[in-house]
């Protein structure tokens, strides 16, 4: 948090897309550091389940995020979406290795002739 009249230099601003400087994945279908602004909001839904008694599992991940220059901008701009699915290799009952495929869902706009 910065006081009202101050700004955060761009190289200290949080990022969405790919992995950040700490290696945390967000919106993994985009390149690293794709979206950058002083304020961000990220929602992640994650589902992982084992396949029978095998040491394999199935993973489904959905990310939605947005960035804004001010906290008020987070409510007015569109969400950016990313989806991932794949397999996990489990050890001790927990997923240890993820093999995922990620993609972006783009809404098609249909224009009707007038």
Protein Blocks (a to p, Z undefined) as FASTA:
>chain_A
ZZfkbccdfklpcceehjafkopaehklbcehkbgcfbdcdddddddddehjbfbdcddd
dddddddfbfklmmmmccdddddddddddeehiafbdcddddddddddddddZZ
